[in-house]
Amino acid sequence: MNDATAITAYKVALAAAVGEGASWSGGIEEFLVAAVGGVGVGLLLTVPIHWLRTHLREAMLQNTLSLLIPFVAYAAAEQVHASGVLAVVVVALYLGHRSWQVDFETRLQEAAVWRVVAFILESAVFALIGLQLPIVLKGLGEYSVGQAAWYAAGVFVFVVVARFVWSYPATYLPRALSARIREREDDMDWRRPLIVSWAGMRGVVSLAIAFSIPLVMENGEPFPGRNLVLFLTFTTVIGTLVVQGLSLPWLIRVLKLPGRDAQAQTLAEAQAQNAASQAAEARVEELTRDERNCLPQPLQDRLHTVLERRRNSVWERLGQPNPVTGESADDTYRRLAREAIAAEREVFVKMRDERRIDDEMMRTLLRKLDLEEAAAYREVED
């Protein structure tokens, strides 16, 4: 929402700068129309898009739809002169909040697809914009090297300080005004807003919107200072990424910011998993009383074993670690499960190489192993 509203405000300001807007009141009105309209269009699109997502049964079609949704939302909002960026954000928030309602295969594929797409797009934008830097430097013209350096340093300092000026009031003012917030949240350590303020690195969005400045004004004259703005955007992005980005880990170590309470988090996870497993077991008991759901005893025992294993796995992480390896029982189980799956995978590949099974059969068997491995092993992110 922060980026989306900033881009919307920037769009209005840019229109005023090139001569399409004439007054503060007109600019504010245009911003409100764009912002409210963008949110409204996004909300209108959420229900039909979500319905379509939940009724498509093919994961490949689901992923194709997820790649098209941002363009559809943006184009629909722009048609009514609203903010396309805000429309996309609203749709994304809604669909993300209800992503559990689509099938597991779609979620697995979407997570992988969007990580790759985001990386490729960001890399491409940085590369394409970087190719323009020599042209921008040549276009500084009237500004000397010293003047451009002073401007760059001034803007960099202003951007860094402005984030501090905003972060501390935004952290403490709501707590001062709301007793509910004070009751719901722990006391805020002054070091946390400091870290948040210093973590204000700028990136591809700043570069992209800077390049949206038109070459000429409405009256046909060149946009004044366009190359200087582009140069300052480059230096600010590079400065924040290098200075703040490289020093952030050091600052966290110096401030000795307390980390997450791993024990409390694991306990909360175990309690949630225990409640969910109890509900699952009750549902299985209810279903198996119906003769239509009758299972052979080995399969029924296996189903209960899976539920029990899922419930106990988190509690096992709270137990004493292995004195030799330092692993918890749950970590050892996951490691052994992966080793067993790896052994099965080698057999399938060997049988394919020996022409005892074909490629299609091997891919089917390997996919089942991949899903089992994903279920057996979860990478804990700090």
N, C-alpha and C positions, 0 to 999 in steps of 0.2 A: 504493500500500500504506500510505503514511503516513496519508493521509486516511481510508482504510477502517478501519485499526486504531484510529485516534483516535475515529472515529464509533462503533465497536463498544464501546470502553471507555467512551465518554460515555453510551451507551445503558444499560450496566450500572450506572454511577454514578447515572444519573437514576432507574433503577428502585429503587435503594437509597434515594435521597433522598425518593421519594414513598411509601416504606413497603413496597415489594415485595421488597426484599432486606434482610437483617438483620445480616450479618456480613461481615468482610473475606474470610474463606475462601469464603463463598458467592458473593461478588462475583467473586473471582478464578476460581472454578470456572465461573461463568456466562460470564465473558469467554473462558476457554479453550474451552468448548463452542461458543460462538458463533464464535470465530475459526477453530478447527480444522474445525468443521462447515461454515462458509462456504467455506473453501478446498476441503474435500472435495466439497461439492455442485458447486462450480465445475468441479473436475477431472472429475467424473462427466458433466457436461453438455458438456464440450469436444468429445469425440469424436463424439457424434451430431450436434451442431450443425455441426461442421466438415464432417462427411460430407454433411449436407444442403446446406451452402454450395457444396461442390465439385460437387454433382450437379444443382444448379439452373442452367439455361442462360440464363435471362432476367435481364438486369441489373436491371430494375425489381423483379422478385420478390426478387432478392438484396438490394436496398436496403431493401425492405419488411421482409425478415427481419432485417436488421441493426438496424432501429429497434425490432423486437419483442424481440430477444435479451436486452437488459438487463432488461426487465420479466419475462420468463420466468425468468431466472436468479435475480432478486430474489425473486419469488414462490415459487419452488421451495425456496430456502433458508429463507425465513420459515416455510414449512409445517412444517419440522422444527426450528424455533426456533434456526436458525443465522443467521449474519450475511449478509443479502442483499447488502450493499455489497461485502463481500469476495468473494462468489460472482461478482458482476458483474465485479469487477476481474480475477479469475483467468480468467474466460472471455474477457474483452477482451484480456488479455495473450497468451493462447494463440492466439486468432484473428488478432490483429495480427501475431504472430510467423510465422504461416503464411498471411498474406494474399497472398503471391506465388502460391499455388496456385489462386486464383480468377482469372477472366479479366480482361483489362485494362479492359474497359468497366465492369465492376463496381467496380474500384478507382478509376477516374476519377470515377464517379458518387458513390461513397461518400465520397471526400475532399471533394467539393463539398457534398454533403448534410449531412454531419456538422458542417462548419464553420458552415453556416447554422443548423442545429438548435441547436448549442451557443451561438451568439450570441443567438438568439431566447430560449432558455430562461434564460440568465443575465440578459439584459435584463429579461425578464418577472419573474423572481424579485426582482431589485433593485427594480423598480418597485412590485411588490405589497408587498414588505416596507417600502419607503420610505413607502407610504401609511399604514403602521401607526405611524410615528414620532411623529406628534402625539398619538396615543392613549397611547403609551408615556411620553411626556413628562408628560402630564396625570396618569398613574398613579404618578409618583414619590412623590407625596404627602408622606410623612414626611421625605424628604430635601430639604434646601435646595439652592439652586443652587451654593453654595460647596462643600457636601459632595459633591454629584454630580460637580463639576469635579475635586475632589481625587481622588476614586475613579477617575475616567476617566484622569487623568494617571498615577496609580499603576499601574493595570492596563496602560496603554500601555507604560510604562517596563519593567514586569515582562516583558511579552510580548517586547519587543525584546531585553532582556538575556538572557532565557532561551534565545533562539535562539543567541546568542553562546556561552553556557555549554555548549550542546549541540554546536554545529558544530565548534569546535576539537578537543575530545576525539574526536568522530566522525571527524575528518579525520586526526589524527596517531596516535591509539591503535592502529588496525589496522595502520598502517605499523610501529609500534614492536613489535608482537607477531608480525608475519608477515614473514619474509624473502622469501617469494614475492611479496608485494605490493610490497616495496621494489625487487625486481628488475624487476617488470613495469611499474611506474609511475615516472615522472620525479619528481625532488624537488619537494615541494609548497611553493610560495611562500606566505608567510604572508598575502599580500594576497588570495589566492583564497578562503580560508575567511571572510575579512572581508567580501568582496563577497557570498558566499552567505548570510552571517548578516544582512547589511543588506537582502537581497532577500526578506525574510520578510513580504511583504504579505499581509494577510488579505482574504478576499473572500466570495463568495456562500455557500460551504459553512458558514462560521462563523455567518452570519446565519440560514441555514436551520435549522441544528441548535439554535440558541438559541430559535427560535420553536417548536421541538418540545417545549419545557418545558410540561407540562400546567398548566391553570388552577388545579386543585385537587389536594390530596393524596388518599391512599387513604381517610383518615378524613373527607373532605369539606371540610377547611379549605383556604383559599386557599394556593397555593404561595408561601412567604415570599420576598420580594425578587425576584419574577419580572420585574417591570418594570425594576428596577435592573439585573439581568443583561442584559436586552435593550438597555437604554440603554448599558451599558458595551460590549456587543458592537458596537453602532452606532459609538460613538466610537473603538473600537480599529480597526475596519475602515476608517473614514474617516481616522483618524490615520496608519495604516500606508500606505494608498494615497496620501495627500497628502504626508506627510513623507518616508517612505522611497521611495515611487514617484517623486516629482519630483526627489529628491536623488540617486538612484542613478546616473544618467548623469554627473552632476557628480563623484561619488565615484570612479567608474571613471576619469574623466579625471585627477583629482588623483593617484590612486595609480599612474597610468601603467601599468596592467596590460597586459602584452604580449598582442597578439591572436593569432589563429591564424596558423600558418605556411602561407600560401596556396600557396607554391611546393611545399612538402612534400605538402600535401593533393592538389594537382593531379597531382604525380608518382605518388602512391599510386593515385589514380583512374585515371591513364593505364595503370599497370601492370596493374590489375585489368581494365580494359577490353580491354587487349591480350590477356590470357590468355583472356578470354571470347570475343573475336573469333576467336582461333585455334581454340578449341573449336567455334565456330559454322561456321567455314570447313571444318574437318575433317568435321563432320556433313553439310554440304551436299555435299562431295565424295563422301562415302559414299553419300548418297541418290541423287545424280545418276548414279551408276554403274548404278543399277537402271533398266531401260528403262521401268518404270511411272512414273518421275519425270522422264522426258525433257522438256527445255524447249527452245524455240527459242533460238538463240544470243543474240539481243538480250536476252531475258529472263534468261538465265543470266548474261550480263555485268552486267545491272542488279543482280541479286542479289549478285554479288561486289562491285560498286561500293558498294552500301549497307553491306555488312559492312566494307569498307575505309574508307569515310567515317566510320563509327562508331568504328573503331579509331583513326583519325588525328585525330579532332576534339579529343580531350583533349590529345594531344601538341602540337597546334597552339597551344593556350593557353599552352604553355611557351616558344613562340618569340618573336621580336622583334615588338613591336607596330607597327602602321602609323604611320609618322612624322607623318602629317597628322592622322589622327583619334584616334590612341592606342589603336585597337582591335586585338585579336588577329585573326589570320586566321579563327579559328573564330567570333568575334563578328561579323565582317563577313559571313561566310557566313550566319549566322542572320538578320542584319538584312536581307540581300538576299532570303533565302528568304521572310521575312515580307512584304516588299514585293511579291514575285511572287505570293504567295498572296492578298494584298489585291487585287491587280489582277484575279486570277481571280474573286474573290468579287464584285467590282463588276460583272463581266460577267454572272455568274449572276443577280444581282439585276435588272440591266437587262433580261435576257431574260425574267425573270418578269414585270416591269412591262409588257413589250411583248407578253405573253401567248404567247410562243414556247415556254415551259415552264410547267408548273403549280407550285403551291406545294409539293406533295409532292416533286416532282423537285428543286426548288431546295433544300429542306431536306436531301434525301439528298446532294446535291452539296456543300452547305455543311458537313455533318457530316464528310465525307471531308477537306475542307480543314482543318477544325478539328483533326482527328487528325494531319494532316500538320504543321500549325503547332505542335501540342504536341510532336511528335517533333523538329521542326527548331529549336525554341527552348526553352531551359530557363532559368528565372529563377534566378540564383545568390543564395541567401540568406546574409547574413552571420551 
